[in-house]
Amino acid sequence: MPRVAHTLRERGKELGFSFENLKLDYGAAVTRSRQVSERHVKGVAFLMNKNKIDVIMGTVSLPGGTA
């Protein structure tokens, strides 16, 4: 969202936008991004299932404690 905010603040007039008082709601942006991410995860899971691809969920640890 910072790139969008910067564009609106710095180039808004050039792009045809006019704001008296631009307010940003980062909470709403995060909420939306989580919703979009969840939708994509579900879509990929659907495609994996549809194409009969086994998914094995788990964790891994590497020697030396780096992951």
PDB file of N, CA, C and O in Angstrom, chain B, residues numbered from 101:
ATOM      1  N   MET B 101       0.797  -1.205   0.000  1.00  0.00           N
ATOM      2  CA  MET B 101       0.000   0.000   0.000  1.00  0.00           C
ATOM      3  C   MET B 101       0.841   1.272   0.000  1.00  0.00           C
ATOM      4  O   MET B 101       0.383   2.293  -0.513  1.00  0.00           O
ATOM      5  N   PRO B 102       2.035   1.253   0.546  1.00  0.00           N
ATOM      6  CA  PRO B 102       2.818   2.491   0.530  1.00  0.00           C
ATOM      7  C   PRO B 102       3.044   3.044  -0.872  1.00  0.00           C
ATOM      8  O   PRO B 102       3.065   4.261  -1.053  1.00  0.00           O
ATOM      9  N   ARG B 103       3.214   2.176  -1.865  1.00  0.00           N
ATOM     10  CA  ARG B 103       3.433   2.664  -3.228  1.00  0.00           C
ATOM     11  C   ARG B 103       2.181   3.373  -3.745  1.00  0.00           C
ATOM     12  O   ARG B 103       2.278   4.415  -4.393  1.00  0.00           O
ATOM     13  N   VAL B 104       1.016   2.811  -3.461  1.00  0.00           N
ATOM     14  CA  VAL B 104      -0.244   3.429  -3.878  1.00  0.00           C
ATOM     15  C   VAL B 104      -0.400   4.779  -3.193  1.00  0.00           C
ATOM     16  O   VAL B 104      -0.752   5.770  -3.832  1.00  0.00           O
ATOM     17  N   ALA B 105      -0.134   4.814  -1.885  1.00  0.00           N
ATOM     18  CA  ALA B 105      -0.249   6.063  -1.133  1.00  0.00           C
ATOM     19  C   ALA B 105       0.688   7.118  -1.699  1.00  0.00           C
ATOM     20  O   ALA B 105       0.304   8.275  -1.873  1.00  0.00           O
ATOM     21  N   HIS B 106       1.910   6.716  -1.982  1.00  0.00           N
ATOM     22  CA  HIS B 106       2.884   7.662  -2.540  1.00  0.00           C
ATOM     23  C   HIS B 106       2.398   8.206  -3.887  1.00  0.00           C
ATOM     24  O   HIS B 106       2.456   9.410  -4.136  1.00  0.00           O
ATOM     25  N   THR B 107       1.922   7.313  -4.746  1.00  0.00           N
ATOM     26  CA  THR B 107       1.435   7.743  -6.055  1.00  0.00           C
ATOM     27  C   THR B 107       0.276   8.714  -5.916  1.00  0.00           C
ATOM     28  O   THR B 107       0.234   9.735  -6.602  1.00  0.00           O
ATOM     29  N   LEU B 108      -0.667   8.403  -5.033  1.00  0.00           N
ATOM     30  CA  LEU B 108      -1.810   9.292  -4.852  1.00  0.00           C
ATOM     31  C   LEU B 108      -1.390  10.643  -4.288  1.00  0.00           C
ATOM     32  O   LEU B 108      -1.902  11.681  -4.705  1.00  0.00           O
ATOM     33  N   ARG B 109      -0.462  10.627  -3.347  1.00  0.00           N
ATOM     34  CA  ARG B 109      -0.022  11.889  -2.733  1.00  0.00           C
ATOM     35  C   ARG B 109       0.813  12.735  -3.692  1.00  0.00           C
ATOM     36  O   ARG B 109       0.606  13.943  -3.803  1.00  0.00           O
ATOM     37  N   GLU B 110       1.748  12.101  -4.378  1.00  0.00           N
ATOM     38  CA  GLU B 110       2.717  12.838  -5.180  1.00  0.00           C
ATOM     39  C   GLU B 110       2.281  13.082  -6.621  1.00  0.00           C
ATOM     40  O   GLU B 110       2.675  14.078  -7.229  1.00  0.00           O
ATOM     41  N   ARG B 111       1.471  12.183  -7.170  1.00  0.00           N
ATOM     42  CA  ARG B 111       1.115  12.302  -8.583  1.00  0.00           C
ATOM     43  C   ARG B 111      -0.389  12.304  -8.822  1.00  0.00           C
ATOM     44  O   ARG B 111      -0.840  12.244  -9.965  1.00  0.00           O
ATOM     45  N   GLY B 112      -1.159  12.371  -7.748  1.00  0.00           N
ATOM     46  CA  GLY B 112      -2.609  12.303  -7.867  1.00  0.00           C
ATOM     47  C   GLY B 112      -3.185  13.307  -8.838  1.00  0.00           C
ATOM     48  O   GLY B 112      -4.000  12.955  -9.690  1.00  0.00           O
ATOM     49  N   LYS B 113      -2.769  14.558  -8.716  1.00  0.00           N
ATOM     50  CA  LYS B 113      -3.304  15.611  -9.582  1.00  0.00           C
ATOM     51  C   LYS B 113      -3.018  15.301 -11.053  1.00  0.00           C
ATOM     52  O   LYS B 113      -3.882  15.467 -11.913  1.00  0.00           O
ATOM     53  N   GLU B 114      -1.808  14.854 -11.322  1.00  0.00           N
ATOM     54  CA  GLU B 114      -1.401  14.493 -12.678  1.00  0.00           C
ATOM     55  C   GLU B 114      -2.259  13.352 -13.232  1.00  0.00           C
ATOM     56  O   GLU B 114      -2.540  13.298 -14.430  1.00  0.00           O
ATOM     57  N   LEU B 115      -2.673  12.439 -12.342  1.00  0.00           N
ATOM     58  CA  LEU B 115      -3.463  11.281 -12.751  1.00  0.00           C
ATOM     59  C   LEU B 115      -4.968  11.530 -12.687  1.00  0.00           C
ATOM     60  O   LEU B 115      -5.759  10.639 -12.996  1.00  0.00           O
ATOM     61  N   GLY B 116      -5.358  12.719 -12.292  1.00  0.00           N
ATOM     62  CA  GLY B 116      -6.776  13.066 -12.264  1.00  0.00           C
ATOM     63  C   GLY B 116      -7.454  12.852 -10.930  1.00  0.00           C
ATOM     64  O   GLY B 116      -8.683  12.832 -10.861  1.00  0.00           O
ATOM     65  N   PHE B 117      -6.679  12.691  -9.862  1.00  0.00           N
ATOM     66  CA  PHE B 117      -7.237  12.532  -8.528  1.00  0.00           C
ATOM     67  C   PHE B 117      -7.053  13.820  -7.745  1.00  0.00           C
ATOM     68  O   PHE B 117      -6.033  14.499  -7.865  1.00  0.00           O
ATOM     69  N   SER B 118      -8.053  14.142  -6.945  1.00  0.00           N
ATOM     70  CA  SER B 118      -7.962  15.312  -6.093  1.00  0.00           C
ATOM     71  C   SER B 118      -8.457  14.941  -4.705  1.00  0.00           C
ATOM     72  O   SER B 118      -9.545  14.386  -4.553  1.00  0.00           O
ATOM     73  N   PHE B 119      -7.653  15.250  -3.693  1.00  0.00           N
ATOM     74  CA  PHE B 119      -7.999  14.907  -2.324  1.00  0.00           C
ATOM     75  C   PHE B 119      -7.893  16.132  -1.440  1.00  0.00           C
ATOM     76  O   PHE B 119      -6.920  16.881  -1.512  1.00  0.00           O
ATOM     77  N   GLU B 120      -8.886  16.328  -0.617  1.00  0.00           N
ATOM     78  CA  GLU B 120      -8.809  17.367   0.399  1.00  0.00           C
ATOM     79  C   GLU B 120      -7.955  16.859   1.553  1.00  0.00           C
ATOM     80  O   GLU B 120      -7.094  17.571   2.071  1.00  0.00           O
ATOM     81  N   ASN B 121      -8.213  15.606   1.946  1.00  0.00           N
ATOM     82  CA  ASN B 121      -7.515  15.034   3.088  1.00  0.00           C
ATOM     83  C   ASN B 121      -7.425  13.521   2.873  1.00  0.00           C
ATOM     84  O   ASN B 121      -8.337  12.778   3.236  1.00  0.00           O
ATOM     85  N   LEU B 122      -6.328  13.082   2.284  1.00  0.00           N
ATOM     86  CA  LEU B 122      -6.144  11.663   2.009  1.00  0.00           C
ATOM     87  C   LEU B 122      -5.877  10.925   3.313  1.00  0.00           C
ATOM     88  O   LEU B 122      -4.929  11.246   4.030  1.00  0.00           O
ATOM     89  N   LYS B 123      -6.708   9.939   3.617  1.00  0.00           N
ATOM     90  CA  LYS B 123      -6.531   9.125   4.816  1.00  0.00           C
ATOM     91  C   LYS B 123      -6.317   7.684   4.376  1.00  0.00           C
ATOM     92  O   LYS B 123      -6.972   7.189   3.458  1.00  0.00           O
ATOM     93  N   LEU B 124      -5.395   7.033   5.046  1.00  0.00           N
ATOM     94  CA  LEU B 124      -5.064   5.655   4.717  1.00  0.00           C
ATOM     95  C   LEU B 124      -5.445   4.756   5.882  1.00  0.00           C
ATOM     96  O   LEU B 124      -5.191   5.084   7.041  1.00  0.00           O
ATOM     97  N   ASP B 125      -6.049   3.631   5.568  1.00  0.00           N
ATOM     98  CA  ASP B 125      -6.456   2.671   6.581  1.00  0.00           C
ATOM     99  C   ASP B 125      -5.661   1.391   6.348  1.00  0.00           C
ATOM    100  O   ASP B 125      -6.076   0.512   5.593  1.00  0.00           O
ATOM    101  N   TYR B 126      -4.516   1.306   7.006  1.00  0.00           N
ATOM    102  CA  TYR B 126      -3.646   0.149   6.816  1.00  0.00           C
ATOM    103  C   TYR B 126      -4.300  -1.125   7.324  1.00  0.00           C
ATOM    104  O   TYR B 126      -4.063  -2.201   6.774  1.00  0.00           O
ATOM    105  N   GLY B 127      -5.119  -1.023   8.362  1.00  0.00           N
ATOM    106  CA  GLY B 127      -5.835  -2.194   8.871  1.00  0.00           C
ATOM    107  C   GLY B 127      -6.733  -2.795   7.805  1.00  0.00           C
ATOM    108  O   GLY B 127      -6.777  -4.014   7.643  1.00  0.00           O
ATOM    109  N   ALA B 128      -7.450  -1.944   7.076  1.00  0.00           N
ATOM    110  CA  ALA B 128      -8.321  -2.421   6.007  1.00  0.00           C
ATOM    111  C   ALA B 128      -7.493  -3.050   4.882  1.00  0.00           C
ATOM    112  O   ALA B 128      -7.900  -4.049   4.289  1.00  0.00           O
ATOM    113  N   ALA B 129      -6.333  -2.460   4.594  1.00  0.00           N
ATOM    114  CA  ALA B 129      -5.469  -3.004   3.548  1.00  0.00           C
ATOM    115  C   ALA B 129      -4.955  -4.386   3.941  1.00  0.00           C
ATOM    116  O   ALA B 129      -4.912  -5.295   3.113  1.00  0.00           O
ATOM    117  N   VAL B 130      -4.566  -4.541   5.205  1.00  0.00           N
ATOM    118  CA  VAL B 130      -4.076  -5.839   5.677  1.00  0.00           C
ATOM    119  C   VAL B 130      -5.199  -6.866   5.638  1.00  0.00           C
ATOM    120  O   VAL B 130      -4.989  -8.001   5.210  1.00  0.00           O
ATOM    121  N   THR B 131      -6.392  -6.474   6.082  1.00  0.00           N
ATOM    122  CA  THR B 131      -7.539  -7.383   6.061  1.00  0.00           C
ATOM    123  C   THR B 131      -7.809  -7.860   4.640  1.00  0.00           C
ATOM    124  O   THR B 131      -8.008  -9.053   4.411  1.00  0.00           O
ATOM    125  N   ARG B 132      -7.816  -6.937   3.692  1.00  0.00           N
ATOM    126  CA  ARG B 132      -8.072  -7.312   2.302  1.00  0.00           C
ATOM    127  C   ARG B 132      -6.978  -8.227   1.772  1.00  0.00           C
ATOM    128  O   ARG B 132      -7.266  -9.197   1.070  1.00  0.00           O
ATOM    129  N   SER B 133      -5.721  -7.927   2.103  1.00  0.00           N
ATOM    130  CA  SER B 133      -4.623  -8.759   1.606  1.00  0.00           C
ATOM    131  C   SER B 133      -4.737 -10.179   2.148  1.00  0.00           C
ATOM    132  O   SER B 133      -4.432 -11.140   1.442  1.00  0.00           O
ATOM    133  N   ARG B 134      -5.175 -10.315   3.400  1.00  0.00           N
ATOM    134  CA  ARG B 134      -5.362 -11.647   3.988  1.00  0.00           C
ATOM    135  C   ARG B 134      -6.491 -12.392   3.268  1.00  0.00           C
ATOM    136  O   ARG B 134      -6.391 -13.596   3.029  1.00  0.00           O
ATOM    137  N   GLN B 135      -7.554 -11.679   2.929  1.00  0.00           N
ATOM    138  CA  GLN B 135      -8.673 -12.298   2.213  1.00  0.00           C
ATOM    139  C   GLN B 135      -8.236 -12.765   0.829  1.00  0.00           C
ATOM    140  O   GLN B 135      -8.589 -13.865   0.404  1.00  0.00           O
ATOM    141  N   VAL B 136      -7.479 -11.945   0.135  1.00  0.00           N
ATOM    142  CA  VAL B 136      -6.996 -12.307  -1.200  1.00  0.00           C
ATOM    143  C   VAL B 136      -6.064 -13.512  -1.095  1.00  0.00           C
ATOM    144  O   VAL B 136      -6.158 -14.446  -1.891  1.00  0.00           O
ATOM    145  N   SER B 137      -5.171 -13.489  -0.119  1.00  0.00           N
ATOM    146  CA  SER B 137      -4.246 -14.598   0.074  1.00  0.00           C
ATOM    147  C   SER B 137      -4.999 -15.895   0.359  1.00  0.00           C
ATOM    148  O   SER B 137      -4.678 -16.936  -0.213  1.00  0.00           O
ATOM    149  N   GLU B 138      -5.985 -15.838   1.229  1.00  0.00           N
ATOM    150  CA  GLU B 138      -6.763 -17.031   1.573  1.00  0.00           C
ATOM    151  C   GLU B 138      -7.487 -17.577   0.340  1.00  0.00           C
ATOM    152  O   GLU B 138      -7.555 -18.790   0.141  1.00  0.00           O
ATOM    153  N   ARG B 139      -8.022 -16.686  -0.477  1.00  0.00           N
ATOM    154  CA  ARG B 139      -8.710 -17.112  -1.702  1.00  0.00           C
ATOM    155  C   ARG B 139      -7.731 -17.822  -2.643  1.00  0.00           C
ATOM    156  O   ARG B 139      -8.083 -18.824  -3.266  1.00  0.00           O
ATOM    157  N   HIS B 140      -6.514 -17.308  -2.746  1.00  0.00           N
ATOM    158  CA  HIS B 140      -5.514 -17.940  -3.607  1.00  0.00           C
ATOM    159  C   HIS B 140      -5.101 -19.299  -3.059  1.00  0.00           C
ATOM    160  O   HIS B 140      -4.940 -20.256  -3.816  1.00  0.00           O
ATOM    161  N   VAL B 141      -4.931 -19.384  -1.748  1.00  0.00           N
ATOM    162  CA  VAL B 141      -4.573 -20.664  -1.130  1.00  0.00           C
ATOM    163  C   VAL B 141      -5.648 -21.699  -1.422  1.00  0.00           C
ATOM    164  O   VAL B 141      -5.338 -22.835  -1.782  1.00  0.00           O
ATOM    165  N   LYS B 142      -6.906 -21.313  -1.268  1.00  0.00           N
ATOM    166  CA  LYS B 142      -8.010 -22.239  -1.537  1.00  0.00           C
ATOM    167  C   LYS B 142      -8.046 -22.638  -3.011  1.00  0.00           C
ATOM    168  O   LYS B 142      -8.341 -23.786  -3.342  1.00  0.00           O
ATOM    169  N   GLY B 143      -7.747 -21.696  -3.882  1.00  0.00           N
ATOM    170  CA  GLY B 143      -7.738 -21.990  -5.311  1.00  0.00           C
ATOM    171  C   GLY B 143      -6.650 -22.989  -5.681  1.00  0.00           C
ATOM    172  O   GLY B 143      -6.882 -23.908  -6.466  1.00  0.00           O
ATOM    173  N   VAL B 144      -5.465 -22.805  -5.113  1.00  0.00           N
ATOM    174  CA  VAL B 144      -4.370 -23.733  -5.378  1.00  0.00           C
ATOM    175  C   VAL B 144      -4.714 -25.109  -4.808  1.00  0.00           C
ATOM    176  O   VAL B 144      -4.471 -26.126  -5.457  1.00  0.00           O
ATOM    177  N   ALA B 145      -5.280 -25.147  -3.597  1.00  0.00           N
ATOM    178  CA  ALA B 145      -5.666 -26.425  -2.985  1.00  0.00           C
ATOM    179  C   ALA B 145      -6.693 -27.139  -3.862  1.00  0.00           C
ATOM    180  O   ALA B 145      -6.620 -28.354  -4.045  1.00  0.00           O
ATOM    181  N   PHE B 146      -7.649 -26.383  -4.402  1.00  0.00           N
ATOM    182  CA  PHE B 146      -8.652 -26.974  -5.292  1.00  0.00           C
ATOM    183  C   PHE B 146      -7.988 -27.588  -6.516  1.00  0.00           C
ATOM    184  O   PHE B 146      -8.318 -28.708  -6.904  1.00  0.00           O
ATOM    185  N   LEU B 147      -7.051 -26.860  -7.128  1.00  0.00           N
ATOM    186  CA  LEU B 147      -6.377 -27.359  -8.327  1.00  0.00           C
ATOM    187  C   LEU B 147      -5.526 -28.587  -8.025  1.00  0.00           C
ATOM    188  O   LEU B 147      -5.468 -29.523  -8.823  1.00  0.00           O
ATOM    189  N   MET B 148      -4.866 -28.578  -6.871  1.00  0.00           N
ATOM    190  CA  MET B 148      -4.069 -29.745  -6.487  1.00  0.00           C
ATOM    191  C   MET B 148      -4.974 -30.961  -6.329  1.00  0.00           C
ATOM    192  O   MET B 148      -4.652 -32.045  -6.815  1.00  0.00           O
ATOM    193  N   ASN B 149      -6.087 -30.786  -5.659  1.00  0.00           N
ATOM    194  CA  ASN B 149      -7.040 -31.876  -5.446  1.00  0.00           C
ATOM    195  C   ASN B 149      -7.628 -32.345  -6.777  1.00  0.00           C
ATOM    196  O   ASN B 149      -7.704 -33.546  -7.039  1.00  0.00           O
ATOM    197  N   LYS B 150      -8.040 -31.401  -7.608  1.00  0.00           N
ATOM    198  CA  LYS B 150      -8.641 -31.719  -8.901  1.00  0.00           C
ATOM    199  C   LYS B 150      -7.691 -32.541  -9.775  1.00  0.00           C
ATOM    200  O   LYS B 150      -8.121 -33.435 -10.504  1.00  0.00           O
ATOM    201  N   ASN B 151      -6.411 -32.231  -9.693  1.00  0.00           N
ATOM    202  CA  ASN B 151      -5.413 -32.920 -10.514  1.00  0.00           C
ATOM    203  C   ASN B 151      -4.748 -34.081  -9.784  1.00  0.00           C
ATOM    204  O   ASN B 151      -3.710 -34.591 -10.205  1.00  0.00           O
ATOM    205  N   LYS B 152      -5.375 -34.487  -8.676  1.00  0.00           N
ATOM    206  CA  LYS B 152      -4.932 -35.650  -7.906  1.00  0.00           C
ATOM    207  C   LYS B 152      -3.454 -35.580  -7.511  1.00  0.00           C
ATOM    208  O   LYS B 152      -2.710 -36.553  -7.638  1.00  0.00           O
ATOM    209  N   ILE B 153      -3.056 -34.410  -7.031  1.00  0.00           N
ATOM    210  CA  ILE B 153      -1.695 -34.204  -6.554  1.00  0.00           C
ATOM    211  C   ILE B 153      -1.712 -34.291  -5.030  1.00  0.00           C
ATOM    212  O   ILE B 153      -2.432 -33.550  -4.362  1.00  0.00           O
ATOM    213  N   ASP B 154      -0.910 -35.204  -4.495  1.00  0.00           N
ATOM    214  CA  ASP B 154      -0.826 -35.356  -3.048  1.00  0.00           C
ATOM    215  C   ASP B 154      -0.019 -34.207  -2.456  1.00  0.00           C
ATOM    216  O   ASP B 154       1.045 -33.855  -2.965  1.00  0.00           O
ATOM    217  N   VAL B 155      -0.526 -33.639  -1.396  1.00  0.00           N
ATOM    218  CA  VAL B 155       0.162 -32.572  -0.684  1.00  0.00           C
ATOM    219  C   VAL B 155       0.510 -33.096   0.702  1.00  0.00           C
ATOM    220  O   VAL B 155      -0.357 -33.571   1.435  1.00  0.00           O
ATOM    221  N   ILE B 156       1.762 -33.005   1.045  1.00  0.00           N
ATOM    222  CA  ILE B 156       2.220 -33.460   2.355  1.00  0.00           C
ATOM    223  C   ILE B 156       2.649 -32.221   3.138  1.00  0.00           C
ATOM    224  O   ILE B 156       3.629 -31.563   2.790  1.00  0.00           O
ATOM    225  N   MET B 157       1.907 -31.917   4.192  1.00  0.00           N
ATOM    226  CA  MET B 157       2.190 -30.740   5.014  1.00  0.00           C
ATOM    227  C   MET B 157       3.123 -31.159   6.146  1.00  0.00           C
ATOM    228  O   MET B 157       3.006 -32.265   6.675  1.00  0.00           O
ATOM    229  N   GLY B 158       4.025 -30.297   6.509  1.00  0.00           N
ATOM    230  CA  GLY B 158       4.925 -30.607   7.602  1.00  0.00           C
ATOM    231  C   GLY B 158       5.921 -29.486   7.822  1.00  0.00           C
ATOM    232  O   GLY B 158       5.811 -28.412   7.230  1.00  0.00           O
ATOM    233  N   THR B 159       6.877 -29.745   8.666  1.00  0.00           N
ATOM    234  CA  THR B 159       7.938 -28.785   8.934  1.00  0.00           C
ATOM    235  C   THR B 159       9.268 -29.491   8.764  1.00  0.00           C
ATOM    236  O   THR B 159       9.334 -30.720   8.725  1.00  0.00           O
ATOM    237  N   VAL B 160      10.309 -28.715   8.665  1.00  0.00           N
ATOM    238  CA  VAL B 160      11.644 -29.278   8.502  1.00  0.00           C
ATOM    239  C   VAL B 160      12.606 -28.477   9.377  1.00  0.00           C
ATOM    240  O   VAL B 160      12.413 -27.284   9.608  1.00  0.00           O
ATOM    241  N   SER B 161      13.628 -29.149   9.850  1.00  0.00           N
ATOM    242  CA  SER B 161      14.708 -28.453  10.532  1.00  0.00           C
ATOM    243  C   SER B 161      16.015 -28.923   9.915  1.00  0.00           C
ATOM    244  O   SER B 161      16.190 -30.108   9.633  1.00  0.00           O
ATOM    245  N   LEU B 162      16.905 -28.010   9.715  1.00  0.00           N
ATOM    246  CA  LEU B 162      18.177 -28.308   9.081  1.00  0.00           C
ATOM    247  C   LEU B 162      19.292 -28.285  10.122  1.00  0.00           C
ATOM    248  O   LEU B 162      19.196 -27.571  11.121  1.00  0.00           O
ATOM    249  N   PRO B 163      20.326 -29.045   9.898  1.00  0.00           N
ATOM    250  CA  PRO B 163      21.468 -28.993  10.823  1.00  0.00           C
ATOM    251  C   PRO B 163      22.005 -27.571  10.925  1.00  0.00           C
ATOM    252  O   PRO B 163      22.091 -26.860   9.923  1.00  0.00           O
ATOM    253  N   GLY B 164      22.356 -27.168  12.109  1.00  0.00           N
ATOM    254  CA  GLY B 164      22.876 -25.824  12.300  1.00  0.00           C
ATOM    255  C   GLY B 164      21.792 -24.824  12.650  1.00  0.00           C
ATOM    256  O   GLY B 164      22.085 -23.651  12.877  1.00  0.00           O
ATOM    257  N   GLY B 165      20.551 -25.264  12.696  1.00  0.00           N
ATOM    258  CA  GLY B 165      19.443 -24.392  13.105  1.00  0.00           C
ATOM    259  C   GLY B 165      19.001 -23.368  12.081  1.00  0.00           C
ATOM    260  O   GLY B 165      18.294 -22.429  12.446  1.00  0.00           O
ATOM    261  N   THR B 166      19.376 -23.497  10.827  1.00  0.00           N
ATOM    262  CA  THR B 166      18.915 -22.574   9.792  1.00  0.00           C
ATOM    263  C   THR B 166      17.818 -23.243   8.992  1.00  0.00           C
ATOM    264  O   THR B 166      17.868 -24.438   8.700  1.00  0.00           O
ATOM    265  N   ALA B 167      16.837 -22.450   8.650  1.00  0.00           N
ATOM    266  CA  ALA B 167      15.728 -22.994   7.861  1.00  0.00           C
ATOM    267  C   ALA B 167      15.513 -22.142   6.636  1.00  0.00           C
ATOM    268  O   ALA B 167      14.624 -22.427   5.834  1.00  0.00           O
TER     269      ALA B 167
END
